[in-house]
Amino acid sequence: MKYIAQIWILTIITSPLVLALVLGIIINNSSLSEIFESYEFFILMFLVGSLFSIPAMVVFGLLQRSLKSSIPIWRRKLILSIYSFLSVWITFYIVDEGFITGWTDQTVWPLIYSLIIVIGVWIFRLPNTNRLAQ
């Protein structure tokens, strides 16, 4: 459960920050102070991200628990990474297919969220699933 919580918290906190920086500085040429003055954006993205990610994280937890500890860690993390990447894109597609129907500024959103969650899968220590089954 700790592993799932670490990935979820990393994703819902870090992704809006990275997204704001990319959209603000690179795409809209905003200053850093302008970006961080719009704290409402961060609060809204944190709340929306938290809510919309719950179903995907429940499935992530079930998948993580079902992977046998006899499977090498790198392979389990690869499976979880593929699932995580796809779950982000599917969630964004369900919310608004405009995020992924063609390359636009909106495509940056699922790209950043999926990159952050996959990074989380790899940086946090995967628990031994044998202990969970006992």
Disulfide bonds with the S-S distance in Angstrom:
none
